[in-house]
Amino acid sequence: MEGLEQRSLLEIMEEYPEAEALFRSYDSALGECVVCMRLFETPEGLEEKEPRIFKGLVKALEELIKG
């Protein structure tokens, strides 16, 4: 899980398929399909580009994966 925030959404979903639902939960706030349009971006990059929408994404992802 180390460095998870630096991996692309695609890489994360390949290893942790359950992360797709978390990423899709941001679709309505962003107004587009996150998985479709931001697949090669990192969670950290999304938080930096759109902090109002993606604030806490890295933390939520880490919690999801820890179980």
C-alpha positions in Angstrom: 0.0 0.0 0.0 3.0 2.3 0.3 3.0 5.0 -2.3 -0.6 4.3 -3.2 -1.3 8.1 -3.7 1.4 8.1 -6.4 -0.1 5.3 -8.5 -2.7 5.9 -11.2 -6.3 5.1 -10.7 -5.9 2.3 -13.2 -3.0 0.7 -11.3 -4.9 0.9 -8.0 -8.1 -0.7 -9.5 -6.0 -3.5 -11.0 -4.7 -4.4 -7.5 -7.8 -3.3 -5.5 -10.9 -3.7 -7.6 -13.1 -2.5 -4.7 -11.5 1.0 -5.2 -13.6 1.5 -8.3 -16.8 2.2 -6.3 -14.9 4.8 -4.2 -13.7 6.6 -7.4 -17.1 6.4 -8.9 -18.6 8.0 -5.8 -17.0 11.3 -6.9 -18.7 11.3 -10.4 -21.7 13.5 -9.5 -19.6 16.1 -7.7 -17.2 16.3 -10.5 -19.8 16.2 -13.2 -18.0 13.5 -15.2 -17.0 9.8 -14.9 -13.8 9.9 -12.8 -12.8 6.4 -13.9 -13.5 7.2 -17.6 -11.9 10.7 -17.7 -9.2 10.6 -15.0 -8.0 6.9 -15.2 -4.3 7.8 -15.6 -4.2 10.4 -12.8 -3.1 9.8 -9.3 -5.3 10.2 -6.2 -2.7 12.8 -4.9 -2.9 14.6 -8.2 -6.7 14.7 -8.1 -6.6 16.2 -4.6 -4.2 18.9 -5.8 -6.2 19.8 -9.0 -9.7 19.7 -7.5 -9.3 20.0 -3.7 -12.9 21.0 -3.2 -14.1 17.8 -4.7 -11.4 15.3 -3.9 -10.4 16.4 -0.4 -9.8 13.3 1.6 -9.6 10.9 -1.3 -6.2 9.5 -0.3 -7.3 8.9 3.2 -10.6 7.3 2.1 -8.6 5.0 -0.3 -6.2 4.0 2.5 -9.1 3.2 4.8 -10.9 1.2 2.1 -7.8 -1.0 1.4 -7.0 -1.5 5.1 -10.5 -2.9 5.5 
